[in-house]
Each structure stands twice: as structure tokens, then as C-alpha cells.
């Protein structure tokens, strides 16, 4: 804001300043309103989190742009020392290398002729970046011979590499994998990026590297899914995986089935992990095949295909259903207008979630005790609401359909009251599927069934790294190097992401 003493005396100049200020205020008010709507407004249960983040990102960028324009105008209108800007930048990580530069005054000689001495200093830190740079590793293997005899030549053996006779190091292959499956950059875009730095790599070359890595990582993936199935409490979900069908010149619909473990909410000892399996369909037979050898509680959504898992005397599986899916059906009804029955159901479900928020991180016994004390009465009230509401509305209405869904899955929706390890919903596995969906948006489809299978293998290992706070590139580099140098198959479990130890 311009101080009163600094305002010009010219009427036209004053009008121009006022109009400019009014326009800026109007734009800021619009952006603030949009920002509040994005933060606090009513949002669909199915709102894409990436779209939500993008909206906030663009709004914040717009506000910053207006502030920058205002600062520039003030600087042009009058030269004065700017006030210190209040900014919460946080502390820059200690592990980053520091490049220090000292800016000395032009002259340190005092007006009296004496030389000034240092009494202190101001220190500031700014975050800098060096764009990714390629480098070439040159390996020389000298040959040694004896001048006194013909005893042969001594030379070190050539080191083993993942791509025998190829140009990439294991770190380069890991970079391609992370860029494709973690940062969602298709191979043709990566090739374009590399070309800008003068490195021309054909997309087919990158694809060959990815295929080789997927093949070599398959035993690690097998060990991952075997470890998950030794648990007695897992999540499962599926998502669409469009796959190109060259014969018909169109895409066909396949599915990624996600099998996940996350015992962190109740302090379990087993590390979190997720394994994706590609299947050409969504039938329950695929879930049954994937789950061979598993027995215990499986937390899923209400898809009827999972019913195929029940009634198997050799494989005892209990299905725990998801309250988030029941809530979404009621939420959708409320969005269309006034719906007292759905609103009452939402009120009771929110009460259940408040209990869950309070007991998150507690032991299974503590969670079970709290649920018996606080959640059981809510569930009793929910059951009464469900019975009376179904008698009042037609089963063919949207409200009736939502109530029918809850009634059909009632037993599985109650299972969390009997076991402190069971979650109230299957959101943990849904969160692991989001990167798959984002990669699908960028790559559009997998080029072949085999490509989808490779996608599942590598995405499983990368997402498991993320769940265990392991940096994917470092893990892939170390693992691919270990595989190339002959890591024993009998010790493959040592390569699982949660067993990774960073080099100090």
C-alpha cells in the first residue's frame, strides 16, 4: 500500500492508481473465493485427488502472480526499500551439499583511513538445482604380460552388467524405470528429454532395457507376493488396465488386481507392501487364483466377484467390507438434493469414523475395546436406521439402492467390531492404486499383455518402496546391481524393499 505522503497530486494519476488497485483487488477476491471453495467447499467423494491438487496449485500460482505484479508496480512508481517479506520456507535439508560464496564490500577502508574489520555477517540459504546430467563410465582393463617368459597374460575379468554388452549402467536403467512407473513419464517423452541433452536413445532401446529389468526383477516380485500371502489380514482391489489389441486395432479392458498389506494403523510387525497382478478380466476366478495359499481376513469393496472366495473348505477367507463405499452411495444421494434418510446415515457413519481417528495407531486389543464401548452402540443405531428406512422407501429409488447395498454387506461391514486389526474401510489399498491410474492417464494404455505384466511387476516394487520410505531409484540401482553380479535365488528375500539398507 502506498503511503499518503507518497501519493501524487495529479488527479489523473490518482485515478489511475485507484483503478489499478480496484482491478487487482477484484482479481484477488475471485482467487480467494476459489481457494476457499477448493479447501472448504463441498466436494464429490469421487473427486480425483490429482485434479484437486492441480486446482489449488493454479489458484496459489495466480495469487502469487498478482502479488508479484503489485510489487513490480510499486517498485516502478517509487524507489524505496521493500519491507521484509513474511514467508514460511522451512529449513533446507542438512544433507544437501553447501556451496558457499562470500560477497565482500567493494572497499573496506574507513573514511578515517583505517581498515575495517569483520564484526559479524548475514547468512542466507537458497535452494539451487543442477539439471540431470549424463556421464560416461569408462572402464579400462589393462593387460599384463611378462617380458622374461611366455607365461600368459593377466587381466581382470569384465564386470557383470544387467544389459550385457549394452551401454546403460544399472543406475541408468533404474532412472528409466522410476521415470516411467513413479514419475509417469512414457518412454517416448523420456527419449525427447534425453535428446535435448544430446543423447539420442530410441524408444525401442529404452523399452528393451525396461523389459530386461522386469524379467530380472520378477523373482523379487514373486517373493513379495509370497510374503504378503503369509499374512492373515490383507486388502484387495482392482482397477482397469486398458491394453492394446493389435488384431482388432483397438484397446481391450484388462485389470490390475492389487493385494496390499498395511498393519501400521495397529502397530503390526510386518512391513507394508503391495503387489499388482495383471489379469485379462475382472471375474472372481482371477482373485481366487491370486489368493492361492492365503487364509485370513480380506478387506474389499462390495464387488460380487469376491463371493467366489467364500465357502472353500481348504481356503478359509473372511470378507470384511468397506464403509467408505457405503458412505459414497449416501453422499451421492445428498448431493442431488434434500435427503433426510441419507443424511441420517451419513451422520452415524461419521460418528464411526471419529472413533477410528481416535484409536489409530493403538494396539489391536485397545482398538477392539474402544470399538466395543463406542462403536457398537453406533452400529446398533445404524441397524435400526437401516431396517426402518428400508420399510419406508422403494428399493428401486437411489436411496433404496444404497440401503440395499448396506444390508447386503451388513455382516462384512460389522466384522471390524470383532478384530482390532481390521480397518473400517479399504482405503489403504485404494491409495496404492492411484499411481497406476495416473500412469494410465499419461500412457493411455499398455501396448500388450506382456507389457501390462511388466508394468505390474515394476509398479509393485516401486510402490512398496514408497510405503516403506525407501528411495526407489537407490533401491532399484542396488537391486539390479546385485542381480547382475549373481545374487543367490535362495536369498532373494534379502532384496525386498523393506530389507534395503542405504550405503553410508
N, C-alpha and C positions, 0 to 999 in steps of 0.2 A: 504494500500500500504506500502511495506517495504521501509524504508529509505535507501539511497545509502550506508551510513556508516555501515548499518547492514547486507548488502549483503555478502554472504560467498565468499571466494577467490577461492574455489574449482570449476573448470569448470563444472564438472558433477552435482554438487549441484545446480549451477546457471541454467543449462539446465532444471533440474527437476522443479525448481521454475517457469521458463518461460513457460514450457509446461503445468503445472498445472494452471497457470494464463490464458493461452490461452484457455484451455478447459472450465474454469469457465466463461470466457468472452463469449465464443460461446454459452454456455447454457443460460446465461443471455440475450444475444441478441435474441435468439429464444423466450424466455419467454416474453421479452419486445415487440417483434413483435406481438405475440399472444395477449398480453394485449391491444396493440393499436388497433388491429383488432376487439377485443371484444367491446372496448369502442367507436371507431370511424368508424369502417368498415361498409359496407352495411349489413343490417340485414333484414330478412324477416318480413313482417307485422305480420305474424302468429307465430313468434318465441316465444316459451314458456318462460315467464319471469323467471321461476324457473331454466330452463336449462341455461339461460343467467347468472343468479347469480351464478350458480354452476361453470360455466366456469371461471368467474372472481375469485371465491373463490379458485379454484385449481391453477390458474396461480399465484395468490398472495402467496399462500402457497408454491409453487415451488420456487418463488423468495426468500422468507424468509428462505427456507431450504438451498439454495445456500449461502446466506449471513451468515447463522449460521455455515455452513461448513467452509467458509472462515475465520470466526472469530476463529473457533476452531483450524484451521491450523496455523494461526498467533500466537495463544497462545502457541501452542506446539513448534513452531520454535523459539520463543523468549519470555521471560517473561518481560512484560512491562505493565505499567498502561494503560488500554484502554481509548480511548477518550470518552467523554460523548456522548451517543447516542441520536440523534435528533429523537424524537418520539412525535406524537400528540395523546396522550392517552385521552385527555379530562379530565374533572373534575368528580370524582366519586360522585354519588348522596349523598346529605346531609342526606337523611332519613335512609340510611343504618347504622346499629349499628357499632360502632368502638370498636375494641379490641386492646388496646394499650399495647405494650411491649417496655420496656426500656432496651437498651443494654449498660451496664456500662463498662468502660475500666477495664482491669484486675487489674491495680494498679493506684491509683490517687495520689500517693506520688511523689513529685518533687525530682529531683536529689539533691536539697539543703536540703532535709529533711522535708520541709513544705508540708502541704496538699493542693492539687489543689482545686479550687472552680469553679463552673459552670459559664461560661460566655456566653453561648448560646447553641443551639442544631440544628441538622439537622433532619428534619421531612420528611418522605416519606410515601406514602399510596399505598397499593397493594390490588387488588380485590381478595377476597377469597370466597370459597363456601363450605357449608356443604351439602353433598348429602341428598336428600329427606329421611326423617326418619319416620318410622311408630311409632305410640304411641297408647297406650290403655287408653281409658277414662273409669275409674272405677266409677260407680255411686252407692253409698250406700244410702239406705233409712231406717234409724233407726226406730224401732217400740217402742212406749212408752205405758206403762200400769201403772195404779195406784195401789199402794200397799194397799191403805186404802179401796178400794171398787172394784167392778167389772164393772166399768163404760165404758169398751171398750178399744180398742187400738187406739192410734193416730199414723198416718203415712202419710207422704207426698205422694200425688199421683204420679204415674210414669209419667215422661215427655213423650210427644208425639214425635214420630220419623217418619221419612219418610218411613223407612223399619221397620215395626213393628216386634219386636222380632228378628230382624236381627242384624248383627254385625257392619255395617258401620254407621258412623256419616254422617250428611248432607254434611260436608266438604269432606269426603272421596268419596261420590257419585259425588260431583261436580268435584273432581280431575279426576275421571274416565271419566266423560263427556268431560272435557276440553282436556284431553289427546287424546281422540278418535276423537272429532269433531273440535278441534282447532289445536292440535299438530299432528293430523293424525296418531295416533298410534292405530292400530286394537287391539281388546281386547285380542287376544292370545299373542300379543307382550307385552302388559301390564302385563299379567299373568306371563310371563317369567321374566320381570323386578322385580315384587314383589317376585317371588320365590327366586331370588338371595339374597334378604334380609331376607329370612327365612319365608316369609308369603305366604303360598300356598293357592291360590284362583283359583278355577276352572273358566274357561272362561264362562261357563253357569251361574255361580253365578254373575259374572260381568254383563253378558247380562241381567239377571233378574233385577239388580239394574238400568241399563240403561232404560229398558222397564218401570219400575215403575216411574222413574223420567220423562220420556217422557209423560206418561199418566197424571201425576200431573201438568206438565208444559203446557199441551195442552190448558187450558183456557187462559194462558198468551199469547200463540201464537195466539189464536183467537182474543184476544184484540189487539194484534199487527197488524194483517192484517186488522181488522176493522178500526183501527186508520189510517192506510195507505190509505184505500179506501175513507176516508173522505176528502183526499186531492184532488186538482183539477189538479195536474201535477205529473205524475208518470213515471217510466221506467219499461219495461218488457222485459224479455229474457228467453230462455230455454236452457237447457244443458242435455246431455244424462245421464241416470242413469241405468246402467246395473243391472238387478235383476235376481237372480237365479230362474229358473223354475224347481222345483224338478221333476215334472211329465215327462218332456222331457229330464232331465239331462243336461241341458244347460242353458245359460242365455237368457233372453228376454230384449228387449230395452224399458225402461220406460224413463220418463223425469222429471226433476226438473224445474218448472216454477218459475222464480224469479220476484217478484214485489217489486220495490225499490223506495224510496224517498230520494232525496238529494238536498235540497234547499240552501246549503251552498254557491254555486257559486254566488248566487244573494242575499244572506243575509236574506233568509226566516226564519220565526219564528218556523216552525215545525222542530223537530229533525229528523236526518236521520235514516233510518231503512230499513230492507229488510226482506221479508217473502218468503220462499221457499214452494212450494206446489208440492207434487208428483202426477203424472198422468201416466197412462199406455200407453199414446200415445202423439203425437205431434199435433194432429188436432186442428183447431181453436176453436172447441167446448169447449175444456178444458180451453183455455184462456177466453172464454166467461163466463164459469161457475165461474172461479176465480174472475172475474171482476164484478160480480153482485153487484149492488149498487154503482159502480164508474161512475162518469161522469167528463169529462175534457180532458186534453191533455195526450196522452200516447205515450212515445218515445220508438221506437222499431227499429229492423233491418228490412230488406226487405222481411222477410218471409211472404209468401202469406196467411198463415193461419190467420193472424191478420185482413185480409179483412172482415172476418166474423163479426167483431165488428162494421163495418160501416153500415149505413142505418137503425139502430134501433132507432125508434122514441122515445122509452121510456128510452134509454140509449145513450145520446149524447157523443160520443167519437171522438176526432180528433187524427189522427195518424201523429206524427212527426217522420220523418225518419232520418237515421244516416249517416252523411257524412263520418265517418270513414270507413264504409263498402264500400261506393263508392270509396274511396281513395284506399282501399286494392286491389280492382279489377284492377285499373290502375297501382298500384305498381307492381302487379304480372306480368303484361304485360311488364313493363320496365325491370324487372329482366331477361327476356328471350332475350333481345337484344335491338337494337335501335328502338324506338317507338315515333316519334315526336308528334303524336296526344295525346298519353297518357302523355307524358312529359309536354305538354302544360296544360293539365287538372290538373296535379299534381301541377304545378306552381300556378295556380289560387286557388286551394284548400288550398295550403299552405298559400296563402295570407289571406284567410278567417280565418284560424287558428291563424294567427298573430294578427288579430283584437280581436279574442276571448281571447287570452292570455292577451291582454292589458286591457280588461274590466272585467276580472274575479274578483269577489268579490264586484263589483259595484251593485247599486240598479237596479231593472228591468227597470225603466224609463231611467237611464243613459245608460244601455246596449242597450236598444232599439234605443235611439238617436244615439249612436255611430254606430250601425249597419245600420241605415238608411243613415248615412253620408258616411260610409266607406265600408260596406259590400254590399249594394245594387248595386253600380257600378260594383263590382267584380262579383256578381251574374248575372248581365246583360251581362257581358263579357263571363261568363260561359255558358249562354243560347245561345249566338251567336256561341261560340265554339262547343257546343253540336249539334246545328242544321246543321252547315256547315260540321262538322266531320261525322255525320251520313249519309250525302249525298255522302261522298267520299269513305266510306268503306262498305264492305259487312256486313250484320247483322249476318252472320254465323261465322265471324272471332272472335278471342278473343277480339279484340278492339271493334268490332261491338256489341258483347255481353255486354261488360262493358258499352258502350254508351246507349244501350237499357235499361239496369238496371237503369241508372241515369234518363233517360227520363221517364221510367215507374213510378218512385217515385218522380218526379220533384216537384209536388205540396207539398208533405210532407217534401221534402228537403228545401223548401222555407219557411216553417212555422216558423222557428226561427226568421225570419225577422219581424214577426208580434207580437211577445210576448217576452219581455225581460226575462221571466222565463225559456224559452225553451233553452236547450243546443244545440250545433251544432252536437252532437253525443250521442250515448247511452253507452259510455264508463263507466259511473258510475255504471251501473248495471252489466256490464261485469266484473268489478273489484270485485264485491261481489261474482261472480260465481267461481272465481279462486280457493278459498279454497275447494269448492265442487269438482272441478276437481282433486286437489291434493289428497284429501281424497279418491277419486275414484281410483287413481293410486296405493295407498297403500293398500286399502281394496279390490280392484279388482271389487267387486260387492256387492250389498245388498243381504242379504240372503232370503228376502221375501218382498212382497209388504208392509206389515206392518212395516218391518224393514226400508224400504225406507221412509215411512211416519214418523216414529220416527226420522230418520236422518234429514228430512226436518224441523221438529219442533225444534229440539235442535240446528241445524246449523243456523236456522233463528235467534234465540235468542242470540247465541254466536256472530254471525257476526254483529248483531245490537249493541251489547255491544262494539265491536271494533269500529264501526262507531261513537259511542258516547264517545270514550276514557274511557270506563268503563272496569275495570279488570274482565274478565269473571268468574274466579274462585270465587272471592269475591261476585259478583252478584248472581251466582248460589247458593252459600252457604247460603246467606241471604234469597234468594227467596225460596229455598227448605225448610229452617227452618220455614219461615213464613207460607208456605203452610201446613207443618206438624202440626203447632200449631194452625191451624184453621183460616187462613186469610179469610175474607169475600169475597165471589164471587162478591158481588156488588161493591167492591172496588179493583177489580183485576187490573185496570189501574195503581194503585199505584205501582205495581210490575214491570211495564215495565222498560227496562234498562235505559232510559233517566231520570227516576224519582228516580234512585238509589242514595243514599247518603252513602258514606263510613263512617263506625264507626270511630270516632276520638279517 
